[in-house]
Amino acid sequence: MNDPSATHAVLQGRSLQVASFAEWREAARELLRAGVPPEAVTWGSPGDDLFSGAPAPGTPPHNAAIQLQEPKPAPHLPRSLLEMLQTAACYREPERWAFLYRVLWRWQQGEHDVQSPADPDGARLHAMVKAVRREEHDMHAYIRFRERPIETGAPRFVAWFEPRHDVLPQVAEHFVSRMGKVSWMIATPDASVLWDGHTLHNCGPLMSSAADLDDSGEALWLTYYRSIFNPARLNTSVMQSHIPSRFWKNLPEGALVPSLVSQAGLGARRIGQVQAVGRRSGATIPIAPEDAQPERQQPSKLDECRRCELWQHATQAVGGAGPKRAKIMIVGEQPGDQEDLAGAPFVGPAGKLLDRVFEQAGLDRQTVYLTNAVKHFKWEPRGKRRLHKTPVQREIEACHYWLEKELAACKPKVIVAMGATALKSVMQSGKVTLGDKLGRPVRHGDSWVVTIYHPSYVLRVPDEASKQEAFSVMVKGLRLAQELLERPDVPESP
């Protein structure tokens, strides 16, 4: 803009047409350098009617009163304001470019309150940003990809969406980072994006509606949705507030919802409450377990176990791991936080310490069977963390059903009980103590039982000397277990 003739050309242009934020930014930069106020410029997008903003007859043009000024340096904006302007540029509104330039002009004039929600223009800017970000979130949440038959050059997954604002480019980047090299396309009424697994292509409109989509697997999805629909928990007002009605027409399950809601009102809701009512607690009648009739069928799978209440707050049941006919079975107390999430025993900090004990004792972890006396994680909340809570005797007895199955299947020659809970479960006695049996081999049925500390105890010991002593007890116990494999008739130590 150092050329006065170029400046004059900018000032004489009644209408500036821009198609993107980058184009608007360059035009706004030059206008600011030339000192052109917002009221002197008419902004538009390609395809707009150039005469829609023309002044009434007899009204002097905006540019007539503009005095040429010396070129100013390019404006410097804080990153926060620039990001807000870029986001607000996606807001579909005829006056968006003019409004954004007014915000930019006011900032350049020193009116930095224009970025504050307390300012009228600032409040409008914040509202536009909020609406665009909400539309991005909705597009992430409510896009439904349909799988298409494999054809040469055709995208494997296709989705149709009708956004209120121009958020397709940034939403496309979101799915590029999440869908890997699988090809897909998102079509909207105004534009489309296509990902071929390597490059993102911007295209014009390629579809007219969701009716152009055909998914052979949609019937399976609808069957699944129908099966998980719980009429007893139906709340139509919450459903409508969480998913705006404009999205339902393009969701596959949208066709099912009216009939499911109707069935809930005709009695399905009452039927769906039967199981919940049956779980309500009533008066407790003390009775010996052996006298209870009729005998209940025992669960056949660990994931189906409801013998105590620990399953209600655990992520999943954690069974044993290792060779099914291992000669040594190691029994711990219960899965910890990481084991509960992973579904495997001894994968957390206690498992890592146990690996060190295996190494010192010369025992290969792959040759032993690892399990716990209690199969569900018992915990109590402490802030955002789940802290271990010791199982009580009735929970240990309830879970012994599964330990018996493991013992019968594995038939170990040596059982290593780590900690008091494991020892009580193995010996089937709530009176045994860890101190009486620590490091001593005891015959129990056809197996030897060796008792050692639990690795979590070693982790909790405060001083280093006690920690090393407890670690040494564990190593000696595992070495003793290996010796007992060769000398099964070793008598119990006095």
C-alpha positions in Angstrom: 0.0 0.0 0.0 2.9 2.4 -0.4 1.6 3.2 -3.9 -1.0 6.0 -3.6 -2.8 4.8 -6.7 -3.2 1.4 -5.1 -4.5 2.9 -1.9 -7.0 4.9 -4.0 -8.1 1.7 -5.7 -8.8 0.1 -2.4 -10.8 3.1 -1.1 -12.9 3.3 -4.3 -14.0 -0.4 -4.1 -17.4 -0.2 -2.6 -17.7 -4.0 -2.1 -15.0 -6.4 -1.2 -15.8 -10.1 -1.8 -13.9 -12.7 0.2 -14.4 -16.4 0.3 -12.2 -17.4 3.3 -10.7 -16.1 6.5 -7.3 -15.9 4.9 -8.6 -13.6 2.1 -10.5 -11.4 4.6 -7.3 -11.2 6.7 -5.2 -9.9 3.8 -7.9 -7.4 2.7 -8.4 -6.2 6.3 -4.7 -5.8 6.8 -4.4 -3.5 3.7 -7.5 -1.5 4.7 -6.2 -0.9 8.2 -2.8 0.2 6.8 -4.7 2.7 4.6 -6.8 3.9 7.5 -10.2 2.9 6.0 -12.9 2.9 8.7 -15.5 0.1 8.8 -18.4 2.2 7.6 -16.6 2.9 4.4 -16.4 -0.7 3.3 -19.1 -3.1 2.1 -18.1 -6.8 2.6 -19.6 -9.8 0.8 -19.0 -13.3 -0.2 -18.6 -14.7 -3.8 -22.0 -15.0 -5.3 -23.6 -12.2 -3.3 -25.6 -9.5 -5.0 -23.1 -6.6 -5.5 -26.0 -4.1 -5.5 -27.7 -5.3 -2.3 -25.6 -2.9 -0.3 -25.9 0.1 -2.6 -26.9 3.4 -1.0 -30.3 4.9 -1.6 -30.6 7.5 -4.4 -29.1 10.8 -3.4 -27.0 9.4 -0.6 -23.3 10.2 -1.0 -21.1 7.1 -1.2 -19.1 6.1 1.9 -15.8 6.6 0.1 -16.5 10.2 -0.7 -15.6 11.5 2.7 -12.4 9.4 3.1 -9.2 11.2 3.3 -6.1 9.4 2.1 -3.7 8.8 5.0 -0.1 7.8 5.2 0.3 4.0 5.2 0.4 2.6 8.7 2.3 -0.5 9.9 0.5 -3.8 9.7 -1.6 -4.4 12.9 -0.4 -6.7 15.6 -3.0 -8.8 17.4 -2.8 -11.0 20.4 -3.1 -14.7 19.6 -6.3 -15.0 21.6 -8.1 -12.4 19.6 -6.8 -13.7 16.3 -8.1 -17.2 17.2 -11.5 -15.8 18.1 -11.7 -13.9 14.8 -10.8 -17.0 12.9 -13.4 -19.1 14.7 -16.1 -16.4 14.4 -15.4 -16.3 10.6 -17.1 -19.7 10.4 -20.3 -18.3 11.7 -22.9 -18.1 8.9 -24.1 -14.5 8.8 -24.3 -12.1 5.9 -22.6 -9.3 8.0 -19.8 -11.5 9.5 -16.9 -10.0 7.5 -18.1 -6.4 8.2 -18.5 -7.2 11.9 -15.1 -8.8 12.2 -13.5 -5.8 10.5 -15.3 -3.5 12.9 -13.8 -5.5 15.8 -10.4 -5.3 14.2 -10.7 -1.6 13.6 -11.7 -0.9 17.2 -8.8 -2.9 18.5 -6.4 -1.0 16.2 -7.8 2.3 17.6 -6.9 1.2 21.1 -10.4 0.0 22.2 -9.1 -3.3 23.6 -12.4 -3.8 25.5 -13.8 -5.0 22.2 -12.5 -8.5 23.2 -14.5 -8.4 26.5 -17.9 -10.1 26.8 -19.0 -6.9 28.6 -18.7 -4.9 25.4 -21.6 -5.2 22.9 -19.3 -6.2 20.0 -17.3 -8.4 22.4 -20.5 -10.1 23.5 -21.5 -10.7 19.9 -18.0 -12.1 19.1 -18.1 -14.5 22.0 -21.5 -15.7 21.1 -20.4 -16.4 17.5 -17.3 -18.3 18.7 -19.5 -20.3 21.2 -22.0 -21.2 18.4 -19.2 -22.3 16.0 -17.5 -24.5 18.6 -20.9 -26.0 19.6 -21.5 -26.9 16.0 -18.0 -28.5 15.7 -18.9 -30.6 18.8 -22.3 -31.6 17.4 -20.7 -32.6 14.1 -18.2 -34.8 15.9 -21.0 -36.4 17.9 -23.8 -36.8 15.4 -22.0 -37.7 12.2 -22.9 -41.3 11.2 -20.6 -43.0 8.7 -22.2 -45.6 6.5 -20.1 -48.4 5.0 -20.3 -48.7 1.3 -19.5 -51.7 -1.0 -15.8 -51.8 -1.8 -15.4 -50.2 -5.2 -12.2 -49.0 -6.9 -11.6 -45.3 -6.1 -14.7 -44.9 -4.0 -14.5 -44.0 -0.3 -15.3 -46.9 2.1 -17.3 -44.8 4.6 -19.6 -41.9 3.7 -21.5 -39.5 6.0 -24.1 -36.7 5.4 -24.4 -33.7 7.7 -26.2 -30.4 7.5 -24.1 -27.9 9.6 -25.4 -24.5 10.5 -21.9 -23.0 10.2 -18.8 -23.4 8.1 -17.1 -25.9 10.3 -16.4 -28.7 7.7 -12.7 -28.0 7.2 -11.8 -28.3 10.9 -14.1 -31.2 11.5 -12.5 -33.0 8.6 -9.0 -32.6 10.3 -10.6 -34.1 13.4 -11.6 -37.3 11.5 -8.3 -37.5 9.6 -6.4 -37.9 12.9 -8.8 -40.6 14.1 -9.6 -42.8 11.1 -6.1 -43.6 9.9 -5.7 -44.7 6.3 -9.4 -45.8 5.8 -11.0 -43.7 3.0 -14.1 -41.7 3.9 -16.2 -38.8 2.7 -18.3 -36.2 4.5 -20.9 -34.5 2.3 -22.9 -31.4 3.2 -25.3 -29.3 1.2 -22.6 -26.7 0.3 -19.3 -28.7 0.1 -17.7 -32.1 0.6 -14.4 -33.4 1.9 -12.8 -36.7 0.8 -10.0 -38.5 2.5 -8.2 -41.1 0.4 -6.0 -42.4 3.2 -3.2 -39.9 2.4 -4.6 -36.6 1.2 -7.7 -34.6 2.1 -9.6 -33.3 -0.9 -12.0 -30.4 -0.8 -14.9 -30.7 -3.2 -18.1 -29.1 -4.1 -21.5 -30.6 -3.2 -21.6 -34.3 -4.1 -24.8 -35.4 -2.5 -28.3 -33.9 -2.1 -29.4 -35.7 1.1 -28.9 -38.6 3.5 -31.2 -40.6 1.2 -28.3 -41.0 -1.2 -26.6 -43.3 1.4 -27.0 -47.0 1.4 -25.5 -49.2 4.2 -25.9 -52.9 4.2 -24.9 -53.1 7.8 -27.5 -50.6 9.0 -30.0 -53.3 9.8 -27.5 -54.9 12.3 -27.0 -51.5 14.0 -30.7 -50.9 14.3 -31.2 -54.4 15.8 -28.5 -53.6 18.4 -30.0 -50.2 19.2 -33.4 -51.7 19.7 -32.0 -54.3 22.0 -30.2 -51.8 24.3 -33.1 -49.4 24.5 -34.3 -49.4 28.1 -38.0 -48.2 28.4 -37.8 -48.1 32.2 -35.2 -45.3 31.9 -36.8 -43.3 29.1 -36.9 -39.6 29.7 -38.1 -37.9 26.5 -37.4 -34.3 27.7 -33.8 -35.2 28.5 -33.5 -37.1 25.1 -34.7 -34.0 23.3 -32.4 -31.6 25.2 -29.3 -33.8 24.6 -29.9 -34.4 20.9 -31.6 -31.5 19.1 -34.4 -32.5 16.8 -32.5 -31.4 13.6 -30.1 -34.3 14.0 -32.6 -37.1 14.4 -33.6 -37.1 10.7 -30.1 -38.1 9.6 -29.4 -40.6 12.4 -30.1 -44.2 11.5 -31.8 -44.9 14.8 -34.0 -41.8 14.4 -36.5 -44.0 12.5 -36.9 -46.3 15.6 -37.2 -43.7 18.3 -40.9 -42.8 17.8 -42.1 -46.4 17.9 -39.9 -47.2 21.0 -41.2 -44.2 22.8 -44.8 -45.2 22.0 -44.2 -48.7 23.2 -42.7 -47.4 26.5 -45.9 -45.4 27.1 -48.1 -48.4 26.4 -46.6 -50.6 29.1 -43.0 -51.5 28.1 -41.8 -49.1 30.8 -43.5 -51.1 33.6 -42.1 -54.4 32.3 -38.6 -52.9 32.1 -38.8 -52.1 35.8 -39.3 -55.7 37.0 -35.6 -56.5 37.4 -34.8 -53.2 39.2 -37.7 -53.7 41.6 -36.5 -57.3 42.3 -33.1 -56.0 43.4 -34.5 -53.8 46.1 -33.3 -54.7 49.6 -35.8 -56.0 52.1 -35.8 -57.3 55.6 -32.8 -59.6 56.3 -33.7 -62.9 57.9 -30.7 -64.7 59.6 -30.4 -68.3 58.4 -27.6 -70.7 58.0 -26.5 -71.1 54.4 -26.9 -74.9 54.5 -30.5 -74.5 55.6 -31.5 -72.1 52.8 -33.8 -73.6 50.2 -33.9 -74.0 47.3 -30.3 -74.2 46.3 -29.5 -71.6 43.8 -27.8 -72.4 40.6 -24.1 -71.4 40.7 -22.7 -69.1 38.0 -20.8 -70.8 35.2 -18.8 -67.8 34.1 -16.7 -65.5 36.2 -18.2 -62.4 34.5 -21.7 -63.6 35.7 -20.7 -63.9 39.3 -23.1 -62.1 41.8 -22.1 -64.1 44.9 -21.2 -60.8 46.7 -21.7 -57.1 46.0 -18.2 -56.3 44.8 -19.1 -56.7 41.1 -21.4 -53.6 41.2 -18.4 -51.2 41.5 -15.7 -53.1 39.6 -14.9 -52.6 36.0 -14.7 -56.4 35.4 -13.9 -59.7 37.0 -10.2 -60.6 36.9 -9.4 -64.3 36.6 -6.1 -66.1 36.8 -3.4 -66.3 34.2 -0.8 -68.9 33.4 -0.4 -72.6 32.5 -3.5 -74.6 33.3 -1.5 -77.4 34.9 1.2 -75.3 36.5 3.0 -77.0 39.4 3.1 -73.7 41.4 0.1 -71.5 41.9 0.6 -68.1 43.4 -2.5 -66.5 45.1 -2.7 -62.8 45.9 -5.5 -60.8 47.6 -7.5 -59.0 44.9 -6.9 -57.1 41.6 -5.8 -53.5 42.0 -6.8 -50.4 40.0 -4.7 -51.2 36.9 -5.7 -54.9 37.0 -9.3 -53.9 37.2 -9.0 -51.9 34.1 -6.7 -54.3 32.2 -8.6 -57.5 33.2 -5.3 -59.4 34.0 -3.6 -60.1 37.3 -0.5 -58.4 38.6 0.1 -55.9 35.8 0.4 -52.8 38.0 3.1 -51.7 40.5 2.7 -54.8 42.6 3.1 -57.0 39.5 6.3 -55.2 38.6 7.8 -55.8 42.1 6.7 -59.4 41.8 8.7 -59.7 38.6 11.8 -58.6 40.5 11.1 -61.3 43.1 10.8 -63.9 40.4 14.1 -62.8 38.9 15.9 -63.0 42.3 14.4 -66.4 43.1 15.2 -67.8 39.7 11.6 -68.5 38.8 10.1 -68.0 35.4 6.7 -66.1 35.6 5.5 -68.0 32.6 5.7 -71.3 34.4 3.4 -70.4 37.4 -0.3 -69.8 37.6 -1.1 -66.3 39.0 -4.5 -65.6 40.6 -6.3 -63.8 43.4 -8.5 -64.9 46.3 -11.0 -62.2 45.4 -11.8 -61.6 41.7 -13.3 -58.1 41.9 -11.5 -54.9 42.8 -12.8 -53.5 46.1 -12.0 -49.8 46.5 -13.1 -46.5 48.1 -13.0 -43.1 46.4 -10.3 -40.6 47.5 -10.6 -37.5 45.3 -10.2 -38.7 41.7 -8.4 -41.9 42.8 -9.7 -45.4 43.6 -7.9 -46.7 46.7 -7.6 -50.3 47.6 -9.9 -51.6 50.4 -9.3 -54.9 52.1 -12.0 -57.6 51.5 -14.0 -58.8 54.5 -14.3 -62.5 55.4 -17.8 -63.0 53.8 -16.4 -61.6 50.5 -13.4 -64.0 50.7 -15.7 -66.9 51.4 -18.0 -66.0 48.5 -15.1 -65.8 46.0 -13.5 -69.1 47.3 -16.0 -70.8 44.9 -13.8 -69.6 42.0 -10.5 -70.4 43.7 -11.6 -74.0 44.3 -12.3 -74.3 40.5 -8.8 -73.1 39.7 -7.2 -75.4 42.3 -9.2 -78.4 40.9 -8.2 -77.6 37.3 -4.6 -76.8 38.0 -3.8 -79.3 40.7 -0.6 -77.5 41.9 1.9 -79.2 44.0 2.8 -75.9 45.8 0.5 -73.0 46.6 2.1 -69.7 47.5 -0.2 -67.5 49.5 0.8 -63.8 49.4 -0.6 -62.0 52.4 -3.3 -62.8 55.0 -6.3 -62.6 52.7 -4.8 -65.2 50.3 -3.8 -67.4 53.3 -7.4 -67.3 54.8 -8.9 -68.2 51.4 -6.5 -71.1 50.7 -6.7 -72.6 54.2 -10.5 -71.9 54.4 -10.1 -70.4 57.9 -10.6 -66.9 59.2 -8.4 -67.6 62.2 -5.0 -68.2 60.6 -2.5 -65.4 60.8 0.3 -64.3 58.5 2.9 -64.3 61.3 2.3 -68.0 62.2 2.8 -69.3 58.7 5.3 -66.9 57.1 8.0 -68.8 55.3 6.9 -72.2 56.6 5.7 -75.0 54.4 2.3 -76.5 55.5 0.5 -79.5 54.0 -3.0 -78.7 52.9 -4.7 -81.6 51.1 -2.4 -82.8 48.3 -0.5 -79.5 48.1 2.2 -77.7 50.0 1.3 -74.1 51.1 4.0 -71.5 51.5 3.2 -68.1 52.9 5.0 -64.9 51.9 4.3 -61.1 52.0 2.1 -59.5 49.4 4.1 -57.3 47.0 1.9 -54.3 47.9 3.1 -54.6 51.5 6.7 -54.3 50.4 5.7 -51.1 48.4 4.0 -49.6 51.5 6.9 -50.3 54.0 8.3 -46.8 54.9 11.9 -47.5 55.7 14.4 -49.1 53.3 15.7 -51.7 55.8 12.2 -53.1 56.4 11.5 -53.0 52.7 14.6 -55.0 51.9 13.8 -57.6 54.7 10.2 -58.1 53.3 11.6 -58.4 49.8 14.1 -61.1 51.0 11.2 -63.0 52.7 9.4 -63.1 49.4 12.5 -64.3 47.5 13.2 -67.1 50.1 9.6 -68.2 49.9 9.6 -68.7 46.2 12.9 -70.5 46.4 11.4 -72.8 49.0 8.4 -73.4 46.7 10.8 -74.6 44.0 12.6 -76.9 46.5 9.3 -78.5 47.5 8.7 -79.5 43.9 11.7 -81.8 44.2 11.0 -82.8 47.8 7.3 -83.1 48.2 7.6 -85.2 51.4 9.5 -82.5 53.4 7.9 -82.5 56.8 6.4 -79.3 58.2 9.0 -77.2 60.1 8.5 -77.1 63.9 
